[in-house]
Amino acid sequence: MNATLSDGIVRAGRQAREQFYDARGYGRPDGEEIRLAPIEAAHLLFRGDLTAVDGMGFREFLASATCPDLHFLVYKDLRDRGFYLSPARADWVDDPDGADLVVYPRGKGPWDDEVAYRVRVVSERATVPAADLGDVVLAVVDEESEITYLETDRPEVTGSTDYQPPQGVPGDLLDDRVLVWDPPAALFQHGFYGQPLSGDGEEGSIETLQLSLVEAAYLVRRGVLDVEGGEDAVRSCGREVEGDRFDRRLRVYAALRERGVVPKTGYKFGADFRTYADVESVANLSHSELLVRVLPADHAFAPRDLALDVRLAGGVRKRMVFALVGDEGIHWLDAGRLTP
């Protein structure tokens, strides 16, 4: 069977409509004919279902500028996995923005009103603005043509920790932390603020509690902690260590606490924070659920870095969340490995 190419659309006759669209979800009907996107035509050429497009076989067609090779690799992989899918063209599917391919649930096709995944195809060497993620699956094609699927979403980050600390607890500001002498034990035991200087602090009194600058700045702002120079002094120390990054981390720390989530340092995991959604007592503390990396809102991901974060979080049984901080607030983005 032969087809023709015109204005970026491949057209084939009535037999093609019955064989390709009605039976296997390729293309879109156009009267008695069928319209195929170049990527669909390339797959049919590859399978031998089409003989040629304007005299071009699979090799010539794929080498032309008509069909992006990375998109073809992902399209073929998803077809091989048993999915019907369509190119995300404005005249093909609803809401194509941000996606290259729309994948239907197994057993469904373009004639059904269901979508399993919206897929964006990128090379491992590309960069992807964080603002473009959140409702798409990133299909990353590496230099050996292997494909990694990364699912992204905009989660609701919430918890149920409800500890109200006392006011006016005195502390001493040092170079990169605050020490609290004879603190209320509950500040650590139930609020999970700081780290005792000695012992685990789970039972009995705590002689000295060490607070990070982020924790201290938050507690000073709320009137819980009283240090010389107030919040400005603590933030000044933080900025000397981290620059503007400190202010972004403080905003995220405060947002998490206000959502009932307890953030602690994520340094050991290569993140800004690890989080606990429900803290009643550190004596009965469960494992942290999320790793949080704080980024400016205009951040662009290198797929390699994104895959590294996701792999690390998965290896320690946590979910990777990115807090994107901008003038309009904090937007949350999570990412994980997907096997379609």
N, C-alpha and C positions, 0 to 999 in steps of 0.2 A: 504494500500500500504506500502511495506517495502523498505528499502534502506540500503546500505552498506557504511561503513566508511573505507577509506584507505588514509594514508598520509595526513590527515587533510582535505580531500575532501569527501563529501557524494555524492554517485552516486545512481541514480534511472533510471528506464527504459523509454521506448518510451512514454507510457501513461503519465508518470510524465512530460516529456517535453511539451506535448500538454497542460496538465492541469496547470502546474506551470509556465513555461517560456512563452509560447505563450499567455496564457490567463492573467497571473498576474505578469509577470516580475521577477520571482524567478530564480536564478541560471544562468548558461550559457550552451548552447547546446554543446554536445560532441557526434557527430555522431547521432545515433538514441536515445542516452541517454541524461541525463542532469547531470551537475555537480552543486552541491549546497555547498555553504559555510556553516560551522557549524551553524552560527547564523540564516541563512535562514531555514536550516533543523529544528532547534529548534522551530522557529515560526510555521512551518508546523506541527510539532508534537503537539505544543500547541493548534493549531486549530483543530487537529484531521484529517488533510489531509494526514499526514503520520502516519502509525501505529507504526512503530519502526525503529530504526537505529541500525543494528547489535544486535537486541533483546532489545535495550534500548527504553523505553518510554520517554515522555517529562521530567519527574522528574529525572530519572537516567541520561539522556543525559545532562540536564542543570547542574546537580551536578558534572559531569565529568569535567576534565580540558580542554575539547575540545571547550567549548562555554563559553566565559566570560559573567557573569550574567549582569554586567552593560551595556554592549553592547546590550544584548538581550532586556533589559528594554527600551532603546532608540529606537532600531529597531522596537519593538512592538508599541511604542507610535507613531512613525511616520507612520507606516502602519495603525494604528487606525485613524490617521488624513487624510488618503486617499492618501498617497504618495506611489509610487514604489521607492525602493532604493536598492543599492547594497553595499556589503562590499568593502572597498577601498583596494583591492588586486591588485598587479602589473599585474596579468594575468586576472583581471576582468575589470579594468577601467584604463583610462589614468591619469597620474599625481596623484598617490595616496599619495604622501608625505604629512605628517602632518595631514591626515584625517583618520578616521576609517570607515566612511560611506559616500556614495555619494547618494544624494537625487535628484530625477528627478522632473521637474515641474509636477503639477497635469495634468493627462491625457497623460503624457509621460512615457517612460520606457527605459530600457537599450538598446533598438534597436534604440532609437532616440539620436541625437548628441546634447543634451541639459542637463545642470546640474543646478538645483536650488540652492542647498546648498552642501558644503563640510563640514562634521560634525566630530568633534573630541569629544570623550566621556571621561569624567573625573569624579572622585569622588569629593565631596566637600572638602575632606581632602587632596587632591593631590595638587601639585604645578605645574604650567605651565610656562615655559620660555616665556618671552615676544616675543623673536625672533621666536617662533613657531606659533604666532598668526598673524592675518592680512588678511588672505584669507580663514578663516574657521569659522564655527559656533561652539561655545563651548557648548556642552550638559552636564550640570552639574547635576549629580545625588546626591541628598542629603541623609541624613541618614534615611529618611522616604520614600525613593524611588520616591520622587517628582523630576521632571526634569525641569530645568530652561535653556532656550536657550539664549545664548549671541552671538550676531553677531559681528564680528570683521573685520576691514578693514584698509587699508593704505590710509588715505585721503590726498588730496592736501589742505593744510591750507593756504588760501590767503585772502586778503582784498583789499580795495580800498582807504584807508586813505592816503592822500597825503599832509601832512603838513611839511614844511621845517623850522625848528626853526632857530633863529638868533645865531650868534657865540659869545663866550666870556661873557656869563651871569655869574656874580659873585655869589658864594654861600658859606655858612659856614657849614663845616662838624662837626656834633655832634656825639653822641655815636652810634645811629642807624638810622640816617636820615640826610638829608641836607636841610637847610633853605635858601631860595632865597628871598632877600629883594627887594621890588619894581620890580618884574619880568615883562617881557613882558606879557601882559594879554593873548595873543594868545597861549602862551606856555601851559596854561591850557585849555583855551576856545576852541582851535582848534586842539591842539596836545594831549590833555587830559593827560598831564604830571602832576603828583603831586596832592596835595589837598590843597586848600586855608586854612590858619590858622583860618580865620573867614569868615563867609558868604559862599554862594554857588559859588561865583566867576563867575557866568554865565553872568553877565553884569558889565560893568565898569572896573575900575582898581582893581588890587589885591595887597594888601600891602605885604603879606608874603605867599610864596608858600612852602609847605613841600614836599620833594621828598624822596621816599624810596631809600635805598642804591642801589637796582638794577637799578632803574630809573637813579639815579645819576651816577653810574658807566658807564652806556650806554651813557649818555649825555656828560660826561667828555671825553670819548673815541672819540666822534664825534666832540669835540671842542666846543660844545654848552655851556657847564658848566665849570666854572673856579673855582676850589677849591684848597686850600693849600695842597700840597702833590700829587695832581693829581689823576689819576686813581688808582695808587698803594695804596694810602691812603684810598680811598673809598673801594677798594676790601679787604684791610686788615681788615677794620671794619666789612665788611660782613662775612669774614671768621671767625672772632672771635665769631660772633653770630651763624653762620650756618655750619662752616667747609667747606668741599668740595661741599656740596650741594649748597652753594652760587654761585660757579663758574658754576655749571650745570644750575641753574636758570638764571644766567646772559646770558649764551649762548642761552638759549631758548627765553628769553626776546628779545635779539638782533635779533634772527632769525624771530620772529613774527613781530617786527617792520619793518624789512627789507622786509617782505612780505605784508606790508600794513595793518597789524592787530595791534590793540592797546590792549596790555595786562594790566590788573589791578589786584590788589590782589584778590585771590580767597579764602581768609581765612574764610570768613563767610560760604562758601560752602565746606570747608574741602579740598580745592584744592590749587595749587600754584598760578594759574591765572584764571581770567575770561576774555573773550576777546570780542572785538567789531570790526567787519569787516569794518565798514564804519563810520568814525567820521568826520563830517564837523563842528559841534558845539556841545558842551556839553548841550547847551540850547535845542537842539532837538535830544537828545541821545536816541537811541532805546535800547531795552534790550540786554544784552550780549548773545552771541550765544553758546559759548563753555566754558567748564571747562577744564583746562589743569593741569595735574599732571606731574611733572618732575621726571624722574627715570633714573637710570643708564641703559645702554644698556643690561647688563647681568641680569636684574631684572627677578625674577620668581614670578608670581602672585599666591597668594592663591585665589581660586575661590570665597571664601566668601568675600574677600576684593574687588575683581573685581565686584562682584554682588552689593556690598554696594555702590561703586562709581557710577555704572550705575544707580542704583535705585535713588540715591541722585540727579544725574544730570537730570534724567527724571522727578523727582518731582518738579524741578524748571524750567522745559521746556528748558533744555540745552542738548548739546551733550557732552559726556565724551571723552576727547582726552588725550592720554599719549604721552609725548615727551621723547623718549628714546635716551639718550645722550651717545655717545661713541667716540672712537678715529676716527672713520670713518664718523662722523657727527651726525646729528639728524634725527632719523626716527620717523614718526608720526603713531600712532596707535589709532583708535577709537573703541568704543564698545557701544552697545546698546541692550536692550531687544528685543527679536524676538519671535513672535508667528507664528510658521509655518502654 
